[in-house]
């Protein structure tokens, strides 16, 4: 059975990978809703300029995706386990 610290560190590494990619969906949804803003009624608009909103949303999506991918690659290069040890 693996040490509890090993499992905790594995879960911590997994959260560090999954959480940023999950945030990418927020920016993707923002872009999708903003692209079809004429179909929805809203009392509040975060960025009123549509091209500006698309630019900011696209930049945030790209930046988050690139940083999450770089973190994933860095964790794999450092030898962090990608799965639980086989002796559990």
C-alpha positions as CSV (number, residue, x, y, z in Angstrom):
1,X,0.0,0.0,0.0
2,X,1.4,3.4,-0.9
3,X,2.3,6.0,1.7
4,X,-0.5,8.6,2.3
5,X,2.0,11.4,1.4
6,X,2.6,9.8,-2.0
7,X,-1.2,9.7,-2.7
8,X,-1.6,13.3,-1.5
9,X,1.3,14.5,-3.7
10,X,-0.2,12.7,-6.6
11,X,-3.6,14.2,-6.1
12,X,-2.0,17.6,-5.7
13,X,-0.2,17.3,-9.0
14,X,-3.4,16.1,-10.6
15,X,-5.3,19.1,-9.4
16,X,-2.5,21.4,-10.7
17,X,-3.1,19.9,-14.1
18,X,-6.9,19.7,-14.2
19,X,-7.8,23.0,-12.6
20,X,-6.2,25.3,-15.3
21,X,-7.7,23.3,-18.1
22,X,-11.1,23.5,-16.4
23,X,-10.7,27.3,-16.4
24,X,-10.2,27.2,-20.2
25,X,-13.9,26.1,-20.5
26,X,-15.0,29.3,-18.7
27,X,-13.2,31.4,-21.3
28,X,-14.5,29.2,-24.1
29,X,-18.1,29.7,-22.9
30,X,-17.5,33.4,-22.6
31,X,-16.4,33.5,-26.3
32,X,-19.3,31.3,-27.4
33,X,-21.9,33.4,-25.6
34,X,-20.4,36.7,-26.7
35,X,-20.3,35.5,-30.3
36,X,-24.1,34.9,-30.1
37,X,-25.0,37.8,-27.9
38,X,-27.8,38.9,-30.1
39,X,-29.7,35.8,-29.2
40,X,-29.7,36.4,-25.5
41,X,-31.1,39.2,-23.3
42,X,-28.9,40.5,-20.5
43,X,-29.1,43.5,-18.2
44,X,-25.3,43.6,-17.8
45,X,-22.5,43.3,-20.4
46,X,-19.0,42.9,-19.0
47,X,-17.3,44.3,-22.2
48,X,-19.7,46.3,-24.4
49,X,-17.4,46.4,-27.4
50,X,-17.8,43.0,-29.2
51,X,-14.4,42.8,-31.0
52,X,-12.7,43.9,-27.7
53,X,-14.6,41.3,-25.8
54,X,-13.6,38.6,-28.3
55,X,-10.0,39.7,-28.2
56,X,-9.8,39.7,-24.3
57,X,-11.6,36.3,-24.1
58,X,-9.4,34.8,-26.8
59,X,-6.3,36.1,-25.1
60,X,-7.4,34.7,-21.7
61,X,-8.2,31.3,-23.3
62,X,-4.9,31.1,-25.1
63,X,-2.9,32.3,-22.2
64,X,-4.6,29.8,-19.8
65,X,-4.2,26.9,-22.2
66,X,-0.6,27.6,-22.9
67,X,0.3,28.0,-19.2
68,X,-1.6,24.8,-18.3
69,X,0.2,22.9,-21.1
70,X,3.6,24.2,-20.0
71,X,2.9,23.2,-16.4
72,X,1.8,19.7,-17.6
73,X,5.0,19.3,-19.6
74,X,7.2,20.6,-16.7
75,X,5.6,18.1,-14.3
76,X,6.2,15.2,-16.7
77,X,9.8,16.3,-17.3
78,X,10.6,16.5,-13.6
79,X,9.4,12.9,-13.2
80,X,6.2,13.5,-11.3
81,X,4.1,10.4,-11.3
82,X,1.3,10.4,-13.9
83,X,-0.5,7.5,-12.2
84,X,-0.7,5.9,-8.8
85,X,2.1,3.5,-7.9
86,X,1.3,-0.1,-9.1
87,X,1.8,-1.6,-5.6
88,X,-1.4,-0.2,-4.2
